[in-house]
Structures are given as C-alpha cells and as structure tokens.
C-alpha cells in the first residue's frame, strides 16, 4: 500500500510512498518547518494504485520464475 502524508499546519504533503518512508518525511518536515509542534495532519491511501511501487517486486518475482523454468528445461535437455 502507498500513502501520502499531509501536514496539519500548512499545505505540505509527501509524494506517494511506503508508510514508513512517508511518516519519516512528514516528521522531518515538522522538525524543520514547525519545530516544537507534534506532527499532525492526516494520511491518504492511494486507492487508484494501492500497490504503488510494489509492482516492481511482482515483475521481479515473475522474472525469477521464468529463469527457474529455463534452468529446469536446460537441465532436462542435458540428460
């Protein structure tokens, strides 16, 4: 899931990120722009693309499966 964190003090918002990275960027923003104020605001979930950057992981898994299949075929041809 990917998230966008909004500042409760100004119009700052993070890009769509993993939850931990977005939370860290929001905290960094508060420490720099609003020192002494506890981080607030709200978190938005990307409903149009809920997987976000995880699609790259899926492609990697598919590539690994193809490589394993090719190795099995190559091993079978050597016998």
C-alpha positions as CSV (number, residue, x, y, z in Angstrom):
1,X,0.0,0.0,0.0
2,X,1.2,3.5,-0.7
3,X,0.4,6.6,1.4
4,X,0.6,10.4,1.2
5,X,1.1,12.3,4.4
6,X,-0.4,15.8,4.8
7,X,0.9,18.4,7.3
8,X,-1.7,19.7,9.8
9,X,-0.1,23.1,9.9
10,X,0.5,24.0,6.3
11,X,-0.1,22.7,2.7
12,X,2.9,20.3,2.7
13,X,2.2,16.8,1.5
14,X,4.6,13.9,0.8
15,X,4.7,12.1,-2.5
16,X,3.1,8.6,-2.6
17,X,5.5,6.4,-0.5
18,X,5.6,3.4,1.6
19,X,4.1,4.1,5.1
20,X,7.4,4.2,7.0
21,X,9.1,6.5,4.5
22,X,6.2,8.8,4.2
23,X,5.9,9.1,8.0
24,X,9.6,9.9,8.3
25,X,9.4,12.6,5.6
26,X,6.4,14.1,7.5
27,X,8.4,14.1,10.7
28,X,11.4,15.7,9.0
29,X,9.1,18.4,7.6
30,X,7.7,19.1,11.1
31,X,11.1,19.2,12.7
32,X,12.3,21.7,10.0
33,X,9.3,23.8,9.4
34,X,7.3,23.6,12.7
35,X,9.8,22.9,15.5
36,X,8.3,22.2,18.8
37,X,4.9,21.1,17.3
38,X,3.9,17.5,17.4
39,X,3.4,16.0,13.9
40,X,-0.2,16.0,12.9
41,X,-2.3,16.2,9.8
42,X,-3.8,13.2,8.0
43,X,-2.7,10.2,5.9
44,X,-4.2,9.5,2.5
45,X,-4.3,6.0,0.9
46,X,-3.8,5.7,-2.9
47,X,-7.0,3.8,-3.9
48,X,-6.2,4.1,-7.7
49,X,-2.9,2.3,-7.4
50,X,-2.8,0.6,-4.0
51,X,0.3,-1.4,-4.8
52,X,2.3,1.6,-5.8
53,X,6.0,0.7,-6.2
54,X,5.4,-3.0,-5.2
55,X,4.6,-3.7,-8.9
56,X,8.4,-3.8,-9.4
57,X,8.6,-6.6,-6.9
58,X,5.9,-8.6,-8.8
59,X,7.8,-8.2,-12.0
60,X,11.0,-9.4,-10.3
61,X,9.2,-12.5,-9.0
62,X,7.9,-13.3,-12.5
63,X,11.4,-12.9,-13.9
64,X,12.8,-15.3,-11.3
65,X,10.0,-17.9,-12.1
66,X,10.9,-17.7,-15.8
67,X,14.6,-18.2,-15.0
68,X,13.9,-21.2,-12.8
69,X,11.7,-22.7,-15.6
70,X,14.6,-22.2,-18.1
71,X,17.0,-23.9,-15.8
72,X,14.8,-26.9,-15.5
73,X,14.4,-27.1,-19.2
74,X,18.2,-26.8,-19.7
75,X,18.8,-29.5,-17.2
76,X,16.3,-31.8,-18.8
77,X,17.9,-31.3,-22.3
78,X,21.4,-32.4,-21.0
79,X,20.2,-35.9,-20.0
